[in-house]
Amino acid sequence: MRALKQFSIPFTGLKIGKHDFEFDLDDSFFGAFEYSLIQKGNLKATVELDKQETMLILQIHIVGTVKLDCDKCLAEFNAPIDIKERQIVKFAEEDAESDDLEIIVLNKKESEIDLAAILYEFVSVSVPFIKVCEENGDGQQCDQEMIARLENLSSGTAPEEVKNDEDPRWAALKKLK
């Protein structure tokens, strides 16, 4: 994860108040995560860090597009992403975990917060479960030729070349019915 070092914010030198940061999430960002559902994208993340005495409040806004594969026609399409989230970071004496998903607990000895995993998680969760060009894309229509081919194969009226691959032993057994 050293490739994602630019997504860390050193907050110890910052004054109390609000600070703005911008990050570009591109193909190299998504490539740094193993088994990522998203391989390509062009997103801009704006993070407003509100530093307080005992906590940090992060207002995160991510806008852009990610490339997804359509579940209906298998074509690649650009899906728009627009995310607004809030993340709270509290400080504790010892390492602890919070039950609340909106709260991250950091040791008081920490001097920076790594946002790479947080940004990746927000983008990954925003990807629709069923990805269809027509519904989620940028106005792109599904590939009609591919849909016709898939419907032809699923309806049982497959071309003759597929039916000719039948094993003759099974044909002999079918005659016994």
Buried (B, 14 or more C-beta within 10 A) or exposed (E): EEEBEEBEBEBEEEEEEEBEBEBEBBEEBBEBBEEBEBBBBBBEBBBBBBBEEEBBBBBBEBEBBBBBEBEBBEBEBBBEBEBEBEBBBBBEEEEEEEEEEEEBBBEEEBEEBBBBEBBBEBBBEBBEEEBBBEEBBEEBEBBEEBBEEBEEEEEEEEEEEEEEEEEEEEEEEEEEE
